[in-house]
């Protein structure tokens, strides 16, 4: 009797396990690529680098970003981009990475980071004006695929502290960022690395 109950219990557990979505990528369902130093940061951060691994989790992907040789204890903003360097095209804010005392940082972002990554605006609609530089409406835009990445200083003062240009840009949550430090311009504009995850 004990053996029968145990066998039934194991069968039930195995059934539930088989129904649960897998939390790791299957073979071939991940891509790894490297970030290069942006032109504007090449003289002040010549050894900065980054490595990105995107793993397919089924309905979504995990984008694991590692950065190296950046200023210590500094916040950086991560964006998906239409093209990796100016004029950038459409850009989508993913989140921040904060470096440790050795100038290394890690960020994990969950979303759609594959051939299916795009932005669209089927029509013009009103938009909330929260920050002074906000537009009050959007332009209509057909689907635009975005397969590149860029990482910015989250604050222009921090860029200046690292002997980089203290130019202010909009690439942070409060639209008060510094210069871009890393990007995927080592890939063609029309074939960013996210496109490699089919």
C-alpha positions as CSV (number, residue, x, y, z in Angstrom):
1,X,0.0,0.0,0.0
2,X,2.8,2.4,0.9
3,X,4.5,1.7,-2.4
4,X,1.3,2.3,-4.3
5,X,0.7,5.7,-2.6
6,X,4.4,6.7,-3.2
7,X,4.1,5.7,-6.8
8,X,0.9,7.8,-7.3
9,X,2.5,10.8,-5.5
10,X,5.6,10.6,-7.7
11,X,3.4,10.4,-10.8
12,X,1.4,13.4,-9.7
13,X,4.6,15.5,-9.0
14,X,6.0,14.4,-12.4
15,X,2.9,15.5,-14.1
16,X,2.9,18.9,-12.5
17,X,6.6,19.3,-13.2
18,X,6.0,18.5,-16.9
19,X,3.3,21.2,-17.0
20,X,5.4,23.9,-15.4
21,X,7.2,26.3,-17.8
22,X,10.9,25.7,-17.9
23,X,13.0,28.5,-16.3
24,X,16.2,27.9,-18.4
25,X,16.9,28.3,-22.0
26,X,17.1,25.2,-24.3
27,X,20.2,24.5,-26.2
28,X,20.6,27.2,-28.9
29,X,18.0,29.5,-27.3
30,X,20.5,32.0,-26.0
31,X,23.0,34.5,-27.4
32,X,26.0,36.2,-25.9
33,X,27.6,39.4,-27.3
34,X,30.0,42.1,-26.3
35,X,29.5,45.9,-25.8
36,X,32.2,48.3,-27.0
37,X,33.2,51.7,-25.7
38,X,31.3,54.5,-27.3
39,X,33.2,57.2,-29.2
40,X,32.4,59.8,-26.6
41,X,33.9,57.7,-23.8
42,X,36.9,56.3,-25.7
43,X,39.4,58.8,-24.2
44,X,38.1,58.8,-20.6
45,X,37.1,55.1,-20.3
46,X,39.3,53.3,-22.9
47,X,39.1,49.9,-21.2
48,X,35.4,49.9,-20.4
49,X,33.6,46.8,-21.7
50,X,30.4,44.8,-21.3
51,X,29.1,41.3,-22.0
52,X,25.4,40.5,-22.5
53,X,23.7,37.1,-22.5
54,X,20.0,36.8,-23.5
55,X,18.3,33.6,-22.5
56,X,15.0,32.5,-23.9
57,X,12.6,31.6,-21.0
58,X,9.7,30.7,-23.4
59,X,7.2,33.6,-23.3
60,X,9.9,36.1,-22.3
61,X,13.7,36.5,-22.3
62,X,16.2,37.4,-19.6
63,X,18.8,39.9,-20.6
64,X,21.9,39.5,-18.3
65,X,24.3,42.5,-18.6
66,X,27.8,42.6,-17.1
67,X,29.9,45.8,-17.3
68,X,33.6,46.1,-16.4
69,X,36.2,48.9,-15.9
70,X,33.7,51.6,-15.3
71,X,33.9,54.2,-12.5
72,X,33.2,52.7,-9.1
73,X,29.9,53.0,-7.3
74,X,28.3,54.8,-10.2
75,X,24.8,54.4,-11.7
76,X,24.3,53.7,-15.4
77,X,21.1,53.6,-17.5
78,X,20.5,50.8,-20.0
79,X,18.5,51.3,-23.2
80,X,17.4,49.3,-26.2
81,X,18.0,51.3,-29.4
82,X,17.1,51.4,-33.0
83,X,20.7,52.2,-33.9
84,X,23.6,52.1,-31.5
85,X,25.0,55.6,-31.8
86,X,23.6,59.0,-32.6
87,X,21.0,59.7,-33.8
88,X,19.8,56.5,-32.0
89,X,16.3,56.5,-33.6
90,X,13.7,55.1,-31.1
91,X,15.0,54.2,-27.6
92,X,13.4,52.2,-24.8
93,X,14.6,52.5,-21.2
94,X,15.2,49.1,-19.5
95,X,16.7,50.0,-16.1
96,X,19.8,50.8,-14.2
97,X,23.1,49.1,-13.3
98,X,25.2,50.3,-10.3
99,X,28.9,49.5,-10.3
100,X,30.7,48.1,-7.2
101,X,34.0,49.4,-5.7
102,X,35.9,47.7,-8.5
103,X,33.9,49.3,-11.3
104,X,31.9,46.1,-12.2
105,X,28.2,45.9,-12.4
106,X,25.4,43.5,-13.2
107,X,21.8,44.0,-14.4
108,X,19.1,41.5,-15.2
109,X,16.1,42.6,-17.3
110,X,13.1,40.5,-18.3
111,X,11.1,41.3,-21.4
112,X,11.1,40.6,-25.2
113,X,14.7,40.8,-26.3
114,X,14.7,38.9,-29.6
115,X,13.7,39.1,-33.3
116,X,10.3,40.3,-32.0
117,X,11.5,43.4,-30.1
118,X,9.8,46.5,-31.6
119,X,8.1,49.8,-30.8
120,X,5.0,51.2,-32.5
121,X,2.5,54.0,-32.3
122,X,-0.6,53.1,-34.3
123,X,-1.9,56.6,-34.0
124,X,-1.4,60.0,-32.3
125,X,-2.6,60.1,-28.7
126,X,-2.2,62.5,-25.7
127,X,0.7,61.8,-23.4
128,X,1.2,62.9,-19.8
129,X,3.7,65.7,-19.3
130,X,5.6,64.7,-16.2
131,X,9.1,66.1,-16.9
132,X,9.7,69.6,-18.5
133,X,11.0,68.1,-21.7
134,X,8.1,65.7,-22.3
135,X,6.0,65.8,-25.5
136,X,2.3,66.1,-24.9
137,X,1.5,63.6,-27.7
138,X,3.3,61.1,-29.9
139,X,3.9,60.8,-33.6
140,X,2.2,57.9,-35.4
141,X,4.8,55.2,-36.1
142,X,4.5,51.9,-37.9
143,X,6.3,49.0,-36.1
144,X,10.0,49.7,-35.8
145,X,12.3,46.8,-34.8
146,X,15.0,47.7,-32.2
147,X,17.9,45.3,-31.9
148,X,20.7,47.4,-30.4
149,X,21.8,48.5,-26.9
150,X,23.4,51.4,-25.2
151,X,24.5,52.3,-21.7
152,X,24.8,55.9,-20.4
153,X,26.0,57.6,-17.2
154,X,22.8,58.1,-15.3
155,X,24.0,61.6,-14.3
156,X,26.2,64.0,-16.2
157,X,28.0,65.1,-13.0
158,X,29.2,61.5,-12.5
159,X,30.5,61.6,-16.1
160,X,32.5,64.8,-15.3
161,X,33.8,63.2,-12.1
162,X,35.2,60.4,-14.3
163,X,37.0,62.9,-16.5
164,X,34.5,62.3,-19.3
165,X,32.5,65.0,-21.0
166,X,29.7,66.3,-18.7
167,X,27.3,66.7,-21.6
168,X,23.7,66.3,-20.4
169,X,21.4,63.9,-22.3
170,X,17.9,62.5,-21.8
171,X,18.9,58.9,-21.3
172,X,17.7,58.2,-17.8
173,X,14.5,58.0,-15.9
174,X,14.5,61.7,-14.9
175,X,15.9,62.7,-18.3
176,X,19.1,64.1,-16.7
177,X,21.7,61.6,-17.9
178,X,25.3,61.9,-19.0
179,X,27.1,60.5,-22.1
180,X,26.8,57.1,-23.6
181,X,29.6,54.8,-22.5
182,X,29.0,51.4,-24.1
183,X,27.0,50.3,-27.2
184,X,26.6,47.6,-29.8
185,X,28.1,49.6,-32.7
186,X,30.3,46.5,-33.3
187,X,27.2,45.2,-35.1
188,X,25.7,46.6,-38.3
189,X,22.9,49.3,-37.8
190,X,20.4,47.0,-39.6
191,X,21.4,43.8,-37.7
192,X,21.8,44.5,-34.0
193,X,22.6,41.5,-31.7
194,X,19.0,41.0,-30.4
195,X,18.0,39.9,-33.9
196,X,20.3,36.9,-33.5
197,X,17.8,35.3,-31.0
198,X,15.1,34.0,-33.3
